[in-house]
Amino acid sequence: MSFPLLGKKQQCFWIAIGQCRLILLVNTRQYTILSFLISLSCETPSLAWPMWRSVLHDVFKVFFSLVAFLNISPQLPDGQDLPLPPVILGELGKDPQNPTVCFYGHVDVQPAKKEDGWKTDPYTLTEINGNLYGRGATDNKGPVLAWINAVETFRAMPVNFKFVIEGMEEAGSLGLEKLLEEENQCFFSDVDYIVISDNLWLSNKKPALTYGSRGNACFFVEVECGDKDLHSGTFGGIIHEPMTDLIALLDSLVDPTGRIQIPGIYDSVTALTEEERKLYESIEFDLEEHKNNSGVKKFLYGTKEEILLHLWRYPSLSIHGIEGAFHEPGIKTVIPAKVIGKFSIRQVPHMDLSVVKRQVAEHLEGVFSKRNSPNKLKVSMPLGAKPWLADVNDPLFKAARRAIKTVFGEDPDFIRDGSTVPVARMFQTITQKSVMMFPIGAADDGEHSQNEKISRHNYIEGTKVFAAFFLEISKLHRHLHKTSNTETNN
């Protein structure tokens, strides 16, 4: 939507009129939009990708001038290809006066069975009391379709639009990074902004925009005494048991207050700025609600600010399990020959993965050496994902904030995600473009859990807010470029 001959106030007026028209249009098409989501539920998870590929192909052909299904299947050591779902690239519009927005989403889901505790068939979308229940409703089929619905509301798009839809996100986005690198100078060369809608609000009612996430460094610490398990009646009390060594190592990692005990681990954590502190103060966050959602009786910290800082701003260490230890019901008095402790560190911006890996290894080796154990110690980091951080003053966030204000009637919270979102960092690093996470799901949607849902309200309002965002980012982008050109000419 372009208004080259209108003054600033007139432009704002017609932008507002356009937003109202779009909101009314979405309201009148609620049944159609909802039916679209319901029609894409499937009876079994094995049908999910073939069905989605067919449907998305048909949808994209209607709206997009370019649709490509790109093979990302890697080759196995024996020469055979590992069959993976293709990544779908879609494109609509090439107006050089318009900004180009690229949306990323995924249509694969976590496994689900009704007998796991679902109150409905997880692969048949079911509406109950205004909530749409089904696997993938909020992660990530609902948001993907909300974007498609938003595009459909326009007769003439105010932005150039691109889609990246994959089917391997839940398995670590296998093959996506290589594809982004290969397409960086082609498909992504004219992209101005990248938007991801694959997370949730912090609360159940207030919208949010996400500008950062923690990384994740996963570690294995292995202790081995020999090549076979031993009888505790025959050898207990006369050998250095691997499990005893491992428990001591794991116990050395974090203290009762949650503070990591690895020397130097906090050295790269930047000081809290005044601007950021104010963001934390204004965030709507119900401690009791969060505690009830978790099922625990008490948190390590007692204030909203402390909780959020330790979820987003500071690293954390979690111990996940022990491989090789007896864990079944009953009693088994064996001494395992080899045990592997598994833990992870959620690192924050400016923490270097290679430095964290070295610090962990040096700490564990130091603790182990003091035990004078003859057992073998091995420390490894099989997986390392870096943190992601964006600038909340970027036009992308300003446009989204205005769109949320228009649709929901209030400003959003600016939040970080305590978990890890590899694709955000991946897009930012490879394309060097602005990246924002734009959720429409509520905190209680239960992604990856039983009875996953998205509310009918959030799905419809999410469609509206995406449409309003197109208008806002177009307006902001044009204003910035006009200002830039004026300064250049002067």
C-alpha positions, 0 to 999 in steps of 0.5 A, spaced: 500 500 500 503 506 497 501 513 498 507 517 495 503 523 494 500 524 501 502 528 507 504 524 513 498 525 517 494 523 511 498 517 510 497 515 517 489 516 516 489 511 510 494 506 514 489 506 519 483 505 515 487 500 511 488 496 518 481 497 520 478 494 513 483 488 514 481 487 521 473 487 519 475 482 513 478 477 518 472 478 522 468 476 517 472 470 514 473 467 521 469 461 519 473 460 513 480 461 516 478 456 522 476 451 517 483 451 514 486 449 520 481 444 522 482 441 515 489 440 515 489 436 521 491 429 520 489 422 522 496 419 523 502 423 524 505 419 519 501 422 514 503 429 516 508 431 512 506 428 505 499 431 506 502 438 508 507 438 502 501 437 498 496 442 501 502 447 502 504 446 494 497 448 492 496 454 497 503 457 495 501 456 487 495 460 488 498 466 492 506 466 490 509 467 484 515 462 486 515 456 489 520 451 490 521 444 494 529 444 495 532 437 497 536 437 503 537 429 504 544 428 506 548 422 504 550 417 509 557 413 509 554 407 505 553 412 499 545 412 500 541 418 501 538 419 508 530 421 506 528 428 509 522 432 507 524 438 503 524 445 505 519 449 501 521 456 499 515 461 497 515 468 494 510 473 492 512 480 490 518 484 487 516 491 488 523 495 489 519 500 493 517 495 498 521 491 504 522 484 503 519 480 509 521 473 510 517 468 514 520 462 517 515 456 520 515 448 520 510 443 520 513 437 523 511 436 530 513 432 537 510 425 537 503 424 541 499 418 543 492 419 546 494 414 551 499 419 553 494 423 557 490 427 551 483 428 552 482 428 544 485 425 538 492 429 538 491 428 530 484 430 529 483 438 531 478 439 536 475 445 539 473 445 546 471 451 550 474 456 545 480 452 545 483 448 538 486 442 541 491 438 537 498 436 536 502 442 532 496 447 534 501 452 537 507 449 535 507 450 529 502 449 524 497 454 527 502 460 526 504 458 519 497 458 517 495 465 520 501 468 516 498 464 510 491 467 512 494 474 513 497 474 506 490 472 503 487 478 506 490 483 501 489 484 494 495 488 493 501 486 498 504 492 502 511 488 502 514 483 498 513 476 502 517 470 502 516 463 506 521 458 508 517 452 511 521 446 513 519 439 516 525 437 520 525 443 526 523 438 531 530 434 529 534 440 530 533 443 523 537 438 519 540 440 513 537 447 514 543 451 515 547 448 509 541 450 505 541 457 508 548 458 506 547 456 499 541 460 498 544 466 501 546 470 495 540 468 491 533 467 495 535 471 501 539 476 497 533 481 497 530 480 504 530 486 509 527 482 515 526 475 518 520 473 522 519 467 526 513 465 530 515 459 533 514 460 541 509 463 546 508 469 550 510 469 557 503 470 560 496 467 558 493 474 556 498 479 554 502 479 547 509 479 547 515 480 542 521 475 543 528 479 542 533 473 545 534 466 547 539 462 551 544 457 547 545 450 550 551 446 551 550 439 552 555 435 556 557 428 557 562 426 563 564 418 562 567 414 568 569 407 567 573 402 571 573 396 566 570 392 561 564 389 565 559 390 571 561 387 578 558 384 584 557 389 589 558 383 594 564 381 591 567 388 590 564 393 594 568 397 598 575 395 595 574 398 588 573 406 586 566 405 583 565 409 577 558 411 580 561 414 586 566 418 582 561 421 577 556 423 583 562 427 586 563 430 579 556 432 578 555 435 585 561 439 584 557 443 578 552 447 581 551 449 589 544 449 592 542 456 590 543 454 583 549 458 582 554 454 577 561 452 580 565 452 574 571 457 575 570 463 570 563 461 567 560 468 569 566 472 566 563 474 559 556 475 562 555 483 561 552 487 566 545 489 566 543 496 563 538 501 565 534 500 559 534 493 560 532 493 567 526 498 565 524 492 560 524 487 566 520 491 571 514 493 566 514 485 564 507 482 566 509 476 569 505 472 575 510 468 579 504 464 582 501 462 575 508 460 573 509 456 579 503 453 578 504 451 571 511 448 573 508 444 579 513 445 584 512 448 591 518 454 591 523 457 586 530 459 588 528 466 587 522 470 590 521 476 585 519 477 578 525 480 576 530 475 579 526 470 576 526 473 569 534 475 570 536 467 571 531 465 566 534 469 560 540 473 562 544 469 566 547 462 565 544 455 568 546 448 569 541 442 569 543 435 570 539 430 566 540 423 567 545 418 568 546 412 562 549 406 565 546 406 571 540 401 574 534 405 573 528 400 573 523 398 578 526 393 584 533 392 586 539 390 582 546 390 587 550 391 581 556 396 580 556 399 573 563 398 569 561 405 566 557 411 567 555 417 563 552 423 566 549 428 562 548 435 563 547 442 559 549 449 560 544 454 557 549 460 556 547 467 554 550 472 549 557 473 549 559 466 552 564 463 547 562 455 546 569 453 546 571 457 552 565 454 556 567 447 553 574 448 556 572 451 562 567 445 564 573 440 562 578 443 566 573 443 572 571 436 572 578 434 571 581 438 577 575 435 581 577 428 579 584 428 580 583 430 587 579 424 588 586 420 586 581 415 582 584 410 577 578 410 573 578 413 566 575 420 565 572 422 559 568 429 558 565 431 551 560 436 548 556 432 543 552 438 542 553 446 542 548 451 540 549 459 541 545 464 544 541 469 540 540 476 541 536 482 537 536 489 538 529 491 540 530 498 537 530 495 530 524 497 525 522 490 525 520 490 533 517 497 532 513 495 527 510 489 530 509 493 537 505 498 533 501 492 530 500 489 537 497 495 539 492 496 534 489 489 534 490 488 542 489 495 544 496 494 549 503 494 548 507 488 548 512 485 553 519 485 550 521 478 552 527 473 552 526 465 551 530 461 556 530 455 552 534 455 545 532 457 538 537 455 533 534 457 527 534 465 530 541 465 531 542 461 524 538 466 520 541 472 523 549 469 522 548 467 515 544 472 512 546 478 517 539 481 517 534 483 522 531 477 526 525 477 530 520 472 534 513 474 533 509 469 537 501 468 537 500 463 542 499 463 550 504 461 555 499 455 557 498 452 550 502 446 552 507 446 546 510 439 546 506 437 552 499 433 552 493 437 550 497 442 546 492 447 544 491 454 541 485 459 543 480 460 537 481 468 539 489 468 539 489 464 532 484 469 529 487 475 532 494 473 530 492 473 523 489 480 524 496 482 527 500 479 522 496 483 517 497 489 521 504 488 521 505 488 514 502 495 513 506 497 519 513 495 517 512 497 510 510 504 512 516 504 517 521 502 511 519 507 506 520 512 512 527 510 513 529 510 506 526 516 504 530 519 510 536 516 508 535 518 501 534 525 503 540 525 508 544 523 502 542 528 497 544 533 502 
